[in-house]
Structures are given as structure tokens and as C-alpha cells.
Amino acid sequence: VELVESGGGLVQPGGSLRLSCLASGLNFRRSAMSWARQTPGKGLEWVSGIYSDHSTFYSDSVKGRFTISRDDVKTTVYLQMNSLKPEDTAVYYCAIDLSGVDEVVAGIVTPPLTKDEFDVWGQGIQVTVSS
């Protein structure tokens, strides 16, 4: 199983980016996916999740600004990020729950979030929001 993120970069405050996470080597349709992020000196922060039925969940910090979606034909999950703020600057990771039912995908996890909570993680991609 492999997850490969793309789409990160530098953007000005108020701008937009779309992250992509291409998955391979798994039953994608059955799986559930999440995005998490990490800043230097801080732990992982769950950002958003989506189940096989396309139900979606967001952290309070991104709700209304970020949109998660999935394309089961392309085996890809997306994170559309709008109205970006400097505090959104982080390394963003996609992660997969192969069972497709773990509640961690919806952000239900006893802090701190660790990489043990998901089956596979991507390599991470930098997003920098700065003028």
C-alpha cells in the first residue's frame, strides 16, 4: 500500500491550494481516508476525514474553509483548502484506515494523535501560507 501526496507549496494568506493523495495497492473503495498536519515542535493534528459512503468530517479549525473529497475511480482523495491562514502552515499527511470503519477517520481519538492510529501514511507535503 502506498500513498503519495501532491499539490503543496507556498500561498499568500486568503489563497487556495488543493492537495491530492493517490493511493495504490489496496481496496480503495472500502477504505476510509483522513488528512492530518504537523508543525515544528507540535504533534499531529487531525484535519479532516472521509468514509467510503463519502460522509465527511472536519476539525473546528478548518470547518467552512477546507473540503475533503474522494474519487474512487482515480483512487485519490483531495483536500481543497480555501481562505488559507498563516496558522495553516504545516506538513500535511494523508492517512488510510483499511477497515473503512475506524472512528479515528472522523477525528474521534484520544489525544495525542499518533501514526499508530492509521494503517498507512503518506510521506507528507509542505504547505506554507505567508505573504
Summary of the structure (lengths in Angstrom):
residues: 131
radius of gyration: 13.5
end to end distance: 37.2
largest distance: 41.1
contacts: 409
relative contact order: 0.31
helix: 10%
strand: 47%
